[in-house]
Amino acid sequence: MSRTNLNDITVFMAVVDGGSFVAGGQALGMTRSAAGKAVMRLEDRLGVRLLHRTTRTLSLTDEGRAFYDRGLQIFAAVEDAEASVASRAGTPRGVLRLTVPDAFGRRVMLPLLKKYLRAWPDVQVEVSFTDRVVDLIEEGFDLAVRIGVTDPDSRLVSRIVARYKVMLCASPAYLAEQGVPGGLDELADHDCLVFSSATRRQGWRFRNEEGDWVKVAGRSRLRLDSGEALRDAAVSGEGIALLPEFLVAEDLVAGRLTQVLVNLDVGETKIVTLYPTRRLLEPRVRQFLDLMVSELGP
């Protein structure tokens, strides 16, 4: 892409952010007329109208909205590339504010934080252990870690840093009393422990013998909004739970839980980091991301 194309895209983004050609031009040190001509050149080159213009307001067309969202991704990628080089030259310092899922945070993130704090003595860390989906920007977090969910919010950049096997588990006592399911169709006769919160509810889907993903629903009398609580309920014999390996590995070894439908393809769960776009990643954030990738990645 030529420099002229990038300049016109930059002007378009500034006009949308500013809400007018005047504000967009001023943000870039341009006149209203120059900003308007840049957007017109871009529209002519693309062959579509990006903005609805009236004497008082500007609004995005459907094509303009799609182009603006893609522009956010492009500029975020450019800033991320610059930050990946520039931030390494700086020393991490200040306060790193994280929000992490409760069970994953306690079992996986705390050991990482111990290494991180030892490596960077000028950094302080504040962590919110919650399965609630928080608004990073509104609540002032530098980074969020989420399980299996990417955020469609165009203000955020998502990055997969790890993947874990998922498995169906139940206690030996439950299986002795209720029987061991022999196939997907038999799950309907069992108590299924499901994650459910105000913002989302876990859906169970598995790959059948034909290779198609199918949804399965058993009796769901107990629904919890904590992965740790789901694990505890499964251990105590309340039903069958679908849980990531990091949460149940020790219980499987100790015999507190037993994997059921071992040959069933239940897929994997992704560990995703989210951080705001259009923000130069401070060294403290960049170094923590690098640590997560090096310790948790494949």
C-alpha positions as CSV (number, residue, x, y, z in Angstrom):
1,M,0.0,0.0,0.0
2,S,1.4,3.4,-0.9
3,R,2.1,6.2,1.6
4,T,-0.7,8.2,0.0
5,N,-3.2,5.4,0.7
6,L,-2.2,5.2,4.3
7,N,-2.4,9.0,4.7
8,D,-5.9,9.1,3.4
9,I,-7.0,6.2,5.6
10,T,-5.5,8.0,8.6
11,V,-7.5,11.1,7.7
12,F,-10.7,9.1,7.4
13,M,-10.1,7.5,10.8
14,A,-9.4,10.9,12.4
15,V,-12.6,12.4,10.8
16,V,-14.7,9.6,12.2
17,D,-13.1,9.9,15.6
18,G,-13.5,13.6,15.7
19,G,-17.1,13.6,14.3
20,S,-16.4,16.2,11.7
21,F,-13.9,17.2,8.9
22,V,-12.9,20.2,11.0
23,A,-12.0,18.2,14.1
24,G,-10.4,15.4,12.1
25,G,-8.3,17.9,10.2
26,Q,-7.3,19.7,13.3
27,A,-6.1,16.5,14.9
28,L,-3.7,16.0,12.0
29,G,-2.8,19.6,11.5
30,M,-4.8,19.9,8.3
31,T,-7.6,22.2,7.1
32,R,-11.2,21.1,6.8
33,S,-10.9,21.3,3.0
34,A,-7.8,19.1,2.9
35,A,-9.4,16.5,5.2
36,G,-12.5,16.4,3.0
37,K,-10.4,15.9,-0.2
38,A,-8.5,13.1,1.4
39,V,-11.7,11.2,2.3
40,M,-13.1,11.8,-1.2
41,R,-9.9,10.4,-2.7
42,L,-10.3,7.3,-0.6
43,E,-14.0,6.9,-1.5
44,D,-13.1,7.3,-5.2
45,R,-10.3,4.7,-4.9
46,L,-12.6,2.2,-3.1
47,G,-15.6,2.9,-5.3
48,V,-18.0,3.2,-2.3
49,R,-19.3,6.0,-0.1
50,L,-17.9,5.8,3.4
51,L,-19.7,8.8,5.0
52,H,-23.2,10.2,4.9
53,R,-22.7,14.0,4.8
54,T,-25.3,16.6,5.9
55,T,-24.9,20.3,6.7
56,R,-24.7,19.5,10.4
57,T,-23.6,15.9,10.9
58,L,-21.5,13.0,9.5
59,S,-22.4,9.4,9.9
60,L,-20.9,6.2,8.6
61,T,-22.4,4.1,5.9
62,D,-22.4,0.3,6.2
63,E,-19.3,0.2,4.1
64,G,-17.8,3.0,6.1
65,R,-18.4,1.1,9.4
66,A,-16.8,-2.0,8.0
67,F,-13.8,-0.1,6.7
68,Y,-13.4,1.8,10.0
69,D,-13.5,-1.4,12.1
70,R,-10.8,-2.9,9.8
71,G,-8.8,0.3,10.1
72,L,-8.8,-0.1,13.9
73,Q,-7.4,-3.6,13.5
74,I,-4.7,-2.4,11.0
75,F,-3.5,0.5,13.2
76,A,-3.6,-1.7,16.3
77,A,-1.4,-4.3,14.5
78,V,1.0,-1.5,13.5
79,E,1.2,-0.2,17.1
80,D,1.6,-3.7,18.4
81,A,4.5,-4.3,16.0
82,E,6.2,-1.0,17.1
83,A,5.6,-1.8,20.7
84,S,7.1,-5.2,20.4
85,V,10.4,-3.6,19.5
86,A,10.3,-0.3,21.4
87,S,9.0,-1.6,24.7
88,R,11.8,-4.2,25.0
89,A,14.2,-1.3,25.4
90,G,12.4,0.0,28.4
91,T,12.4,-1.3,32.0
92,P,9.0,-2.5,33.3
93,R,7.8,-0.3,36.2
94,G,4.5,0.9,37.6
95,V,1.4,-1.0,38.4
96,L,0.1,-3.9,36.2
97,R,-3.6,-4.4,36.6
98,L,-5.0,-7.7,35.5
99,T,-8.4,-9.4,35.5
100,V,-8.3,-13.2,35.4
101,P,-10.7,-16.1,35.8
102,D,-10.8,-17.3,39.4
103,A,-9.7,-21.0,39.0
104,F,-7.2,-20.4,36.2
105,G,-5.8,-17.4,38.0
106,R,-5.2,-19.3,41.3
107,R,-3.8,-22.5,39.7
108,V,-1.9,-21.2,36.7
109,M,-1.4,-17.4,36.9
110,L,-0.1,-17.1,40.5
111,P,3.1,-19.1,39.7
112,L,3.6,-16.9,36.6
113,L,3.2,-13.8,38.7
114,K,5.8,-15.0,41.2
115,K,8.3,-15.4,38.3
116,Y,7.3,-12.0,36.9
117,L,7.7,-10.1,40.2
118,R,11.1,-11.6,40.8
119,A,12.2,-10.7,37.3
120,W,11.0,-7.1,37.5
121,P,11.3,-5.6,41.0
122,D,10.1,-2.1,39.9
123,V,6.6,-3.5,39.0
124,Q,3.6,-3.9,41.3
125,V,0.7,-6.1,40.3
126,E,-3.0,-5.8,41.1
127,V,-5.2,-8.8,40.2
128,S,-8.9,-9.3,40.1
129,F,-9.8,-13.0,40.4
130,T,-13.3,-13.2,38.9
131,D,-15.3,-15.1,36.3
132,R,-17.2,-11.9,35.6
133,V,-16.6,-10.3,32.2
134,V,-15.3,-6.9,33.0
135,D,-15.0,-3.8,30.8
136,L,-11.2,-3.3,30.5
137,I,-11.4,0.3,29.4
138,E,-14.1,1.4,31.8
139,E,-12.5,-0.3,34.8
140,G,-8.9,0.6,33.9
141,F,-7.3,-2.8,33.5
142,D,-4.2,-3.3,31.4
143,L,-4.9,-6.9,30.5
144,A,-7.6,-9.5,30.7
145,V,-7.2,-13.3,30.6
146,R,-10.3,-15.2,29.5
147,I,-11.1,-18.8,28.8
148,G,-12.5,-19.8,25.5
149,V,-13.9,-16.4,24.7
150,T,-12.7,-13.7,22.4
151,D,-14.2,-10.2,22.6
152,P,-15.8,-8.7,19.5
153,D,-15.2,-5.3,20.9
154,S,-13.3,-3.4,18.3
155,R,-11.5,-1.5,21.1
156,L,-9.7,-4.6,22.2
157,V,-6.9,-6.8,20.7
158,S,-7.2,-10.5,21.4
159,R,-4.4,-13.0,21.4
160,I,-4.5,-16.8,22.1
161,V,-1.6,-17.7,24.4
162,A,-2.4,-21.3,25.4
163,R,-4.7,-24.2,24.6
164,Y,-5.9,-26.9,27.0
165,K,-7.6,-30.3,26.5
166,V,-11.2,-30.4,27.8
167,M,-12.7,-33.5,29.3
168,L,-15.9,-34.9,30.8
169,C,-15.3,-35.9,34.4
170,A,-17.3,-37.3,37.3
171,S,-16.5,-38.8,40.7
172,P,-16.3,-42.6,41.1
173,A,-19.1,-42.4,43.6
174,Y,-21.5,-40.7,41.1
175,L,-20.6,-43.2,38.4
176,A,-21.2,-46.1,40.7
177,E,-24.6,-44.8,41.6
178,Q,-25.8,-43.4,38.3
179,G,-23.9,-45.6,35.9
180,V,-21.2,-44.8,33.3
181,P,-22.5,-43.2,30.1
182,G,-21.7,-45.3,27.0
183,G,-22.3,-42.6,24.4
184,L,-23.5,-39.1,23.7
185,D,-27.2,-40.1,23.8
186,E,-26.9,-41.4,27.3
187,L,-25.8,-38.0,28.7
188,A,-29.4,-36.9,28.6
189,D,-30.0,-39.3,31.5
190,H,-27.3,-37.7,33.7
191,D,-26.9,-34.7,35.9
192,C,-24.7,-32.2,33.9
193,L,-22.9,-29.5,35.8
194,V,-22.9,-26.4,33.6
195,F,-21.2,-23.0,33.8
196,S,-23.7,-20.2,33.8
197,S,-23.4,-16.5,34.6
198,A,-25.3,-13.3,33.9
199,T,-23.4,-12.8,30.7
200,R,-23.0,-16.3,29.3
201,R,-23.9,-20.0,29.6
202,Q,-21.7,-22.9,28.7
203,G,-22.9,-25.0,25.8
204,W,-21.8,-28.6,25.5
205,R,-21.0,-29.7,22.0
206,F,-19.0,-32.7,20.8
207,R,-17.9,-34.2,17.5
208,N,-19.9,-37.3,16.6
209,E,-18.7,-40.3,14.7
210,E,-19.5,-38.6,11.4
211,G,-17.2,-35.8,12.3
212,D,-20.0,-33.2,12.9
213,W,-20.2,-31.0,15.9
214,V,-23.5,-31.6,17.8
215,K,-25.0,-30.0,20.9
216,V,-25.8,-32.2,23.9
217,A,-28.1,-31.2,26.8
218,G,-28.5,-33.4,29.9
219,R,-30.3,-32.6,33.1
220,S,-28.9,-29.3,34.3
221,R,-30.3,-28.8,37.8
222,L,-27.1,-27.2,39.2
223,R,-25.5,-24.3,37.3
224,L,-22.6,-22.4,38.7
225,D,-20.6,-19.3,37.7
226,S,-17.2,-20.6,38.9
227,G,-14.9,-23.2,37.3
228,E,-13.5,-24.1,40.7
229,A,-17.1,-24.6,42.1
230,L,-17.9,-26.8,39.1
231,R,-14.8,-28.9,39.9
232,D,-15.8,-29.1,43.6
233,A,-19.3,-30.2,42.7
234,A,-18.0,-32.9,40.4
235,V,-15.7,-34.2,43.1
236,S,-18.5,-34.3,45.7
237,G,-20.6,-36.5,43.3
238,E,-23.2,-33.9,42.1
239,G,-22.9,-34.9,38.4
240,I,-20.7,-34.8,35.3
241,A,-18.7,-31.7,34.5
242,L,-17.0,-30.5,31.3
243,L,-13.7,-29.0,32.6
244,P,-10.2,-28.0,31.2
245,E,-7.2,-30.2,32.0
246,F,-5.5,-27.6,34.2
247,L,-8.4,-27.7,36.6
248,V,-8.8,-31.5,37.0
249,A,-5.4,-33.1,36.3
250,E,-4.5,-33.6,39.9
251,D,-7.9,-35.0,40.7
252,L,-7.7,-37.5,37.9
253,V,-4.3,-38.7,39.1
254,A,-5.5,-38.9,42.7
255,G,-8.7,-40.8,41.7
256,R,-11.1,-38.1,43.0
257,L,-12.4,-37.8,39.4
258,T,-12.7,-40.2,36.5
259,Q,-12.8,-39.2,32.9
260,V,-15.9,-40.5,31.0
261,L,-16.4,-41.0,27.3
262,V,-12.6,-41.0,27.0
263,N,-12.6,-41.4,23.2
264,L,-15.1,-38.6,22.6
265,D,-13.7,-35.5,20.8
266,V,-14.6,-32.6,23.0
267,G,-12.2,-30.1,21.5
268,E,-10.0,-27.7,23.5
269,T,-10.3,-24.5,25.4
270,K,-8.3,-21.4,24.4
271,I,-6.7,-19.1,26.9
272,V,-7.1,-15.6,25.4
273,T,-5.5,-12.3,26.5
274,L,-7.3,-9.0,25.7
275,Y,-5.9,-5.5,25.9
276,P,-7.0,-2.1,24.6
277,T,-6.1,-1.0,21.0
278,R,-4.5,2.3,20.2
279,R,-2.4,2.1,23.3
280,L,1.4,1.7,23.2
281,L,2.0,-1.4,25.3
282,E,4.0,-0.4,28.3
283,P,7.0,-2.6,29.0
284,R,5.3,-4.1,32.1
285,V,2.4,-5.3,29.9
286,R,4.6,-6.5,27.0
287,Q,6.9,-8.5,29.3
288,F,4.0,-10.2,31.1
289,L,2.5,-11.2,27.7
290,D,5.9,-12.6,26.6
291,L,6.1,-14.6,29.9
292,M,2.7,-16.1,29.4
293,V,3.5,-17.1,25.8
294,S,6.8,-18.7,26.8
295,E,5.5,-20.5,29.8
296,L,2.0,-21.6,28.6
297,G,2.4,-21.8,24.8
298,P,2.9,-25.1,22.9
